[in-house]
Amino acid sequence: MKRIISVGILLFIITAGIIQKDELLHIVKEGGTLSIFISMLLAAICVFFPIIPFSVLAGVLGAAFGAFQGVWISLAGAMAGTMGFFFLSRYGFRDWAEEKLTKYPKVREYERFLYRNSFAAILTCRLIPIIPSPVVNIVCGLSYVHWFTFFIASTLGKIPNILILSYAGSKFSDNKLYSIGIYVCYLFVIFLINFIIIYRKRSQKFSE
């Protein structure tokens, strides 16, 4: 029964996202109360199925609602999808989730860190996307991490990313160059941090 319900939820999310993507985006850009709920739905869908790159969606919401409101709408939707992914991995698709992890052998290193200090591990992976977000959701769903710890660490870790993307989107109509510059600088910082981490790991292996 859990598997049937889970499959039904996923099919609904993916179908709604693919078929109604343009209509949903149009409602978002129009503004209003309905657009807030639609925006949250789109953000949640992107966690499961990236019909729109989340960086683009967060920018669109920042432009439509302003930086402050755009942050909270994006965060609420993203966390709804993230928690849905977490619970589906834990209760609905454990076999599929475990098979998915076999494609990411390096995740086992993160898994050991997760057991030692789950809050710090989740927060770090949200702030610095070394591991793809869906993989983090799956690993945590399969582990013994408490859902509340996962929720708080994920929320805190997502705020800086969403804040930057929403702010850049809110400035796009006024100063496109400035907005694009924020995106580029943010991506460069993330790339640089990932490069340093990978370089340090390789240096440690060679030294051993």
C-alpha positions in Angstrom: 0.0 0.0 0.0 2.9 2.4 0.8 4.5 1.7 -2.5 1.2 2.3 -4.4 0.6 5.6 -2.6 4.2 6.7 -3.2 4.1 5.8 -6.9 0.8 7.7 -7.2 2.3 10.8 -5.6 5.3 10.8 -7.8 3.3 10.3 -11.0 1.0 13.2 -10.1 4.0 15.5 -9.3 5.9 14.6 -12.5 2.7 14.8 -14.7 1.6 18.1 -13.3 5.1 19.6 -13.7 5.6 18.5 -17.3 2.1 19.2 -18.7 1.3 22.4 -16.9 4.7 24.0 -16.7 4.1 26.9 -18.9 0.6 27.6 -17.4 2.0 27.5 -13.9 4.8 29.8 -14.7 2.3 32.3 -16.3 0.3 32.3 -13.1 3.4 32.9 -11.0 4.4 35.9 -13.1 0.9 37.4 -12.8 1.2 37.5 -9.0 -1.6 37.2 -6.5 -2.6 34.8 -3.8 -2.9 31.8 -6.1 0.5 32.4 -7.5 2.1 31.9 -4.1 0.7 28.4 -3.8 1.6 27.6 -7.4 5.1 28.9 -6.8 5.5 26.6 -3.8 4.2 23.7 -5.8 6.7 24.4 -8.6 9.6 24.6 -6.1 8.5 21.3 -4.5 8.2 19.6 -8.0 11.8 20.7 -8.8 13.1 18.7 -5.9 11.7 15.5 -7.5 11.9 16.4 -11.1 13.9 19.4 -12.4 11.4 20.6 -15.0 13.0 24.1 -14.4 16.5 24.5 -12.9 15.9 25.6 -9.3 18.3 28.5 -9.7 16.1 29.9 -12.5 12.9 29.3 -10.6 14.2 31.0 -7.5 15.3 34.0 -9.6 11.8 34.2 -11.2 10.2 34.1 -7.8 12.5 36.8 -6.6 11.6 39.0 -9.6 7.8 38.3 -9.2 7.5 38.7 -5.4 10.6 40.6 -4.4 13.7 39.3 -2.7 12.2 38.9 0.9 9.0 37.2 -0.1 10.6 35.2 -2.9 13.0 33.7 -0.4 10.3 32.4 1.9 8.1 31.1 -1.0 11.1 29.3 -2.5 12.2 27.9 0.8 8.8 26.7 1.8 8.2 24.9 -1.5 11.8 23.5 -1.6 11.5 22.1 1.9 8.0 20.6 1.3 9.6 18.7 -1.7 12.7 17.8 0.3 10.7 16.4 3.2 8.5 14.5 0.7 11.6 13.0 -0.9 13.0 12.1 2.6 9.9 10.3 3.7 9.4 8.5 0.3 13.0 7.2 0.5 12.4 6.0 4.0 9.0 4.5 3.7 8.0 4.1 0.1 11.1 3.3 -2.1 13.8 1.8 0.1 14.8 -0.8 -2.5 15.0 1.8 -5.3 16.8 4.3 -3.0 19.5 1.8 -2.0 20.0 0.8 -5.6 20.3 4.5 -6.6 23.1 5.0 -4.0 25.3 2.3 -5.6 25.9 4.7 -8.5 27.6 7.1 -6.0 30.3 5.0 -4.2 31.9 8.1 -2.7 28.7 8.8 -0.8 29.8 6.1 1.7 32.3 8.6 3.0 29.5 11.0 3.7 27.4 8.3 5.2 30.1 7.6 7.9 30.3 11.3 8.6 26.5 11.4 8.8 26.4 8.8 11.6 29.0 10.7 13.6 27.4 14.1 13.4 24.2 14.2 11.3 23.3 17.9 11.8 26.7 19.2 10.8 27.0 16.8 7.9 23.6 17.7 6.4 24.2 21.4 7.0 27.6 21.3 5.3 26.2 19.4 2.2 23.4 22.0 1.9 25.7 25.0 2.2 28.4 23.5 -0.1 26.7 21.2 -2.7 29.6 18.6 -2.9 27.0 15.8 -3.1 23.8 16.2 -5.3 20.8 17.2 -3.2 18.7 14.2 -4.2 21.5 11.9 -3.0 21.6 13.7 0.4 17.8 13.2 0.6 18.1 9.5 -0.1 21.0 8.8 2.2 19.3 10.6 5.1 16.0 8.8 4.3 17.7 5.4 4.5 19.6 6.3 7.6 18.5 6.6 11.2 18.6 10.4 11.1 15.6 11.9 12.9 13.3 13.8 10.5 13.4 16.9 12.7 17.2 17.1 12.6 17.1 16.6 8.8 14.5 19.4 8.5 16.3 22.0 10.6 19.7 21.4 9.1 18.4 21.3 5.5 16.4 24.5 6.1 19.3 26.4 7.5 21.6 25.1 4.7 19.3 26.1 1.9 18.7 29.7 3.1 21.9 31.3 1.8 21.6 29.7 -1.6 17.9 30.8 -2.0 18.6 34.2 -0.6 21.3 34.9 -3.2 19.3 33.6 -6.1 16.1 35.4 -5.1 18.0 38.7 -4.6 19.7 38.4 -8.0 16.3 37.7 -9.6 14.7 40.7 -7.9 17.3 43.0 -9.4 17.2 41.5 -12.9 14.7 44.0 -14.4 16.5 47.0 -12.9 20.1 46.0 -13.7 20.6 42.8 -15.7 24.4 43.0 -15.6 24.4 43.3 -11.8 22.0 40.4 -11.5 24.0 38.2 -13.8 27.2 39.2 -12.0 25.7 37.9 -8.7 24.9 34.6 -10.3 28.3 34.3 -11.8 30.1 35.2 -8.6 28.0 32.7 -6.6 28.7 29.9 -9.0 32.4 30.7 -9.0 32.6 30.6 -5.2 30.8 27.2 -5.2 33.1 25.9 -7.9 36.2 27.2 -6.0 35.1 25.6 -2.7 34.5 22.2 -4.4 37.8 22.4 -6.2 39.7 23.1 -3.0 37.9 20.2 -1.2 38.6 17.8 -4.1 42.2 18.9 -4.3 42.8 18.4 -0.6 41.3 14.9 -0.7 43.6 14.0 -3.6 46.6 15.5 -1.9 45.8 13.4 1.2 45.6 10.2 -0.9 48.9 10.9 -2.5 50.6 11.6 0.8 49.4 8.3 2.2 
